[in-house]
Amino acid sequence: KEVAKRFFMLLYLFLVRSYEKVEIVFIRHHHTAKEVDEEEFFGSRESGGTVVSTALTLMQQVIAERYPPTHWNIYGCQASDGDNFQQDLPVAQQAMVEQILPLVQYYGYVEIGKRDSSPLWGVYEMICKQYPTLAMARIAEAKDIFPVFRGLFEKEGAPSHD
């Protein structure tokens, strides 16, 4: 959780310093999702079973209610250890393909941890092959945060700094 919070703090600082007009919506989830403020997002120690589809569905609802894609450039970013209830994987896949990716310019998924694969990674990897607006990366430990961040968010056409 600390590595994910550090990643999101870097993303948050980048956004508020780089863009004059930006609105950031924070969604936390474990077995259910809820929109929270910045303080709760970065300060909460909540944990529990993970049901990813609840966050994706809430994101779609927030977009529908406040951010029509015809008027907003919408970007999403998710960090996770990759765990998800098995029965939620097809629901999360459907939500990503039908509810999220058609609405966003870009969606970054960051998996935190040292394992090679997770159930969620496998689902997103299949989606990624069909939707170039979904990008994926892994962060094994804190030292990987900045290189992964830079790789996910460098400008198109910019030279790579690997």
Contacts in CASP RR format, 6 or more apart in sequence:
PFRMAT RR
TARGET T0000
AUTHOR 0000-0000-0000
METHOD contacts of the structure
MODEL  1
KEVAKRFFMLLYLFLVRSYEKVEIVFIRHHHTAKEVDEEEFFGSRESGGT
VVSTALTLMQQVIAERYPPTHWNIYGCQASDGDNFQQDLPVAQQAMVEQI
LPLVQYYGYVEIGKRDSSPLWGVYEMICKQYPTLAMARIAEAKDIFPVFR
GLFEKEGAPSHD
1 45 0 8 1.000
1 47 0 8 1.000
2 142 0 8 1.000
3 112 0 8 1.000
3 113 0 8 1.000
3 139 0 8 1.000
3 141 0 8 1.000
3 142 0 8 1.000
3 145 0 8 1.000
4 79 0 8 1.000
4 80 0 8 1.000
4 110 0 8 1.000
4 112 0 8 1.000
5 42 0 8 1.000
5 43 0 8 1.000
6 142 0 8 1.000
6 145 0 8 1.000
7 79 0 8 1.000
7 110 0 8 1.000
7 112 0 8 1.000
7 139 0 8 1.000
7 145 0 8 1.000
7 148 0 8 1.000
7 149 0 8 1.000
8 41 0 8 1.000
8 42 0 8 1.000
8 77 0 8 1.000
8 79 0 8 1.000
9 42 0 8 1.000
10 145 0 8 1.000
10 146 0 8 1.000
10 149 0 8 1.000
11 77 0 8 1.000
11 149 0 8 1.000
11 153 0 8 1.000
12 24 0 8 1.000
12 38 0 8 1.000
14 149 0 8 1.000
14 153 0 8 1.000
15 22 0 8 1.000
15 24 0 8 1.000
16 22 0 8 1.000
16 24 0 8 1.000
23 67 0 8 1.000
24 38 0 8 1.000
25 35 0 8 1.000
25 59 0 8 1.000
25 62 0 8 1.000
26 35 0 8 1.000
26 36 0 8 1.000
26 37 0 8 1.000
26 38 0 8 1.000
26 40 0 8 1.000
26 41 0 8 1.000
27 33 0 8 1.000
27 34 0 8 1.000
27 35 0 8 1.000
27 36 0 8 1.000
27 55 0 8 1.000
27 58 0 8 1.000
27 59 0 8 1.000
27 62 0 8 1.000
28 34 0 8 1.000
28 36 0 8 1.000
28 40 0 8 1.000
28 41 0 8 1.000
28 44 0 8 1.000
28 46 0 8 1.000
28 55 0 8 1.000
29 50 0 8 1.000
29 51 0 8 1.000
29 52 0 8 1.000
29 54 0 8 1.000
29 55 0 8 1.000
29 58 0 8 1.000
30 46 0 8 1.000
30 47 0 8 1.000
30 48 0 8 1.000
30 49 0 8 1.000
30 50 0 8 1.000
30 51 0 8 1.000
31 48 0 8 1.000
31 49 0 8 1.000
31 50 0 8 1.000
31 51 0 8 1.000
31 54 0 8 1.000
32 51 0 8 1.000
32 54 0 8 1.000
33 51 0 8 1.000
33 54 0 8 1.000
33 55 0 8 1.000
33 57 0 8 1.000
33 58 0 8 1.000
34 58 0 8 1.000
35 58 0 8 1.000
35 62 0 8 1.000
36 44 0 8 1.000
49 83 0 8 1.000
49 85 0 8 1.000
50 80 0 8 1.000
50 81 0 8 1.000
50 82 0 8 1.000
50 83 0 8 1.000
50 84 0 8 1.000
50 85 0 8 1.000
50 88 0 8 1.000
51 84 0 8 1.000
51 85 0 8 1.000
51 88 0 8 1.000
52 78 0 8 1.000
52 80 0 8 1.000
52 84 0 8 1.000
52 88 0 8 1.000
52 92 0 8 1.000
52 120 0 8 1.000
53 88 0 8 1.000
53 91 0 8 1.000
53 92 0 8 1.000
53 95 0 8 1.000
55 78 0 8 1.000
56 92 0 8 1.000
56 95 0 8 1.000
56 96 0 8 1.000
56 99 0 8 1.000
56 100 0 8 1.000
57 95 0 8 1.000
57 99 0 8 1.000
59 76 0 8 1.000
59 99 0 8 1.000
59 100 0 8 1.000
60 95 0 8 1.000
60 99 0 8 1.000
60 100 0 8 1.000
60 103 0 8 1.000
63 69 0 8 1.000
63 74 0 8 1.000
63 103 0 8 1.000
67 74 0 8 1.000
69 103 0 8 1.000
69 104 0 8 1.000
73 105 0 8 1.000
74 103 0 8 1.000
74 104 0 8 1.000
74 105 0 8 1.000
75 104 0 8 1.000
75 105 0 8 1.000
75 106 0 8 1.000
75 107 0 8 1.000
76 100 0 8 1.000
76 104 0 8 1.000
76 106 0 8 1.000
76 107 0 8 1.000
76 108 0 8 1.000
77 107 0 8 1.000
77 108 0 8 1.000
77 109 0 8 1.000
77 110 0 8 1.000
78 107 0 8 1.000
78 108 0 8 1.000
78 109 0 8 1.000
78 110 0 8 1.000
79 109 0 8 1.000
79 110 0 8 1.000
79 111 0 8 1.000
79 112 0 8 1.000
79 139 0 8 1.000
80 109 0 8 1.000
80 110 0 8 1.000
80 111 0 8 1.000
80 112 0 8 1.000
80 120 0 8 1.000
81 111 0 8 1.000
81 112 0 8 1.000
81 113 0 8 1.000
81 118 0 8 1.000
82 111 0 8 1.000
82 118 0 8 1.000
82 119 0 8 1.000
82 120 0 8 1.000
82 121 0 8 1.000
83 118 0 8 1.000
83 119 0 8 1.000
83 120 0 8 1.000
84 92 0 8 1.000
84 119 0 8 1.000
84 120 0 8 1.000
86 119 0 8 1.000
89 119 0 8 1.000
89 120 0 8 1.000
89 123 0 8 1.000
92 120 0 8 1.000
92 123 0 8 1.000
93 123 0 8 1.000
93 126 0 8 1.000
93 127 0 8 1.000
96 107 0 8 1.000
96 123 0 8 1.000
96 124 0 8 1.000
96 127 0 8 1.000
96 134 0 8 1.000
97 127 0 8 1.000
97 131 0 8 1.000
100 107 0 8 1.000
101 107 0 8 1.000
101 127 0 8 1.000
101 131 0 8 1.000
101 133 0 8 1.000
101 134 0 8 1.000
104 133 0 8 1.000
105 133 0 8 1.000
106 133 0 8 1.000
106 135 0 8 1.000
107 133 0 8 1.000
107 134 0 8 1.000
107 135 0 8 1.000
108 134 0 8 1.000
108 135 0 8 1.000
108 136 0 8 1.000
108 137 0 8 1.000
108 152 0 8 1.000
109 124 0 8 1.000
109 134 0 8 1.000
109 135 0 8 1.000
109 136 0 8 1.000
109 137 0 8 1.000
110 136 0 8 1.000
110 137 0 8 1.000
110 138 0 8 1.000
110 139 0 8 1.000
110 148 0 8 1.000
110 152 0 8 1.000
111 118 0 8 1.000
111 120 0 8 1.000
111 121 0 8 1.000
111 136 0 8 1.000
111 137 0 8 1.000
111 138 0 8 1.000
111 139 0 8 1.000
112 138 0 8 1.000
112 139 0 8 1.000
113 138 0 8 1.000
113 139 0 8 1.000
113 140 0 8 1.000
113 141 0 8 1.000
114 140 0 8 1.000
114 141 0 8 1.000
121 136 0 8 1.000
124 134 0 8 1.000
124 136 0 8 1.000
125 136 0 8 1.000
127 134 0 8 1.000
128 134 0 8 1.000
128 135 0 8 1.000
128 136 0 8 1.000
135 152 0 8 1.000
137 148 0 8 1.000
137 151 0 8 1.000
137 152 0 8 1.000
138 144 0 8 1.000
138 148 0 8 1.000
139 145 0 8 1.000
139 148 0 8 1.000
147 162 0 8 1.000
150 161 0 8 1.000
151 160 0 8 1.000
154 160 0 8 1.000
154 161 0 8 1.000
END
